[in-house]
């Protein structure tokens, strides 16, 4: 390995959670081999998530479309962001669906105990998706919101 780790956790049927960046000290303390030492470089470990979910239309005049995060992804995000509180419990992310990336926030859905990802009309149009479509989603924490491990 050179300078970082790229480890995936989860079973084949569960979403992939990738943690990239420098090796956490806990990994070294646990007896795992560490990457070569590099002077002057320190990065936070930043998780990213990949999963499949259905796009749905919120009933109402505004026509908002959302993706509901799977429970295990939402639980991990809650755990990682518990110490940093933002307005309405929002979590800043960079999202990617169908090759379209944009910066947005995840919003807590207290009824379902998960988070919602709003999907903009421009993203839906460019990706050719709509309500009822199952899409592959990638989420990356934005640097100012990335949890520290």
Residue, then its C-alpha position, 0 to 999 in steps of 0.5 A: x500500500x502506498x500512503x493510504x488505505x481503501x478498505x470496503x466493509x459489508x456483505x455483498x448484499x449490503x452497501x459498500x462503505x469505503x474509508x480512504x485516507x491515511x491509516x488510522x492510528x488504531x490500525x497501527x496499534x492493532x498490529x496491522x502493517x502501516x504504509x511508509x511514513x511520509x513527512x508533512x502529509x496528514x489527511x482525515x479519513x473520509x468515508x464514502x458510501x455506495x448503494x442502490x436505492x429508488x428515486x421517489x416523488x414527494x407528494x405535494x406541489x413542489x415536486x421534490x424527488x428524493x432517495x432514501x438512504x439504506x438503514x445501515x448507511x444512515x446508522x453509520x452516518x449518524x454515528x460518525x456525525x453525532x459530535x458535529x451538529x448542523x442546522x436541522x441535522x443536515x450532513x453536507x455531501x457530494x452526491x453522484x448518480x448516473x455520472x452526475x455529481x453535485x454538492x448537497x445535504x442529506x436531511x434526517x427523516x425522523x419518521x423512518x430513522x434514516x436520511x433523505x438525499x434530494x435529487x435536483x431536476x437538472x441531475x434527474x434530467x441529465x442522468x435520465x432518471x425519474x420517480x420509480x427508477x432504481x439508481x446507484x448512488x455514491x456519497x462523499x462527505x464534504x471536507x468541512x463536514x467530514x467526521x474525524x475518526 
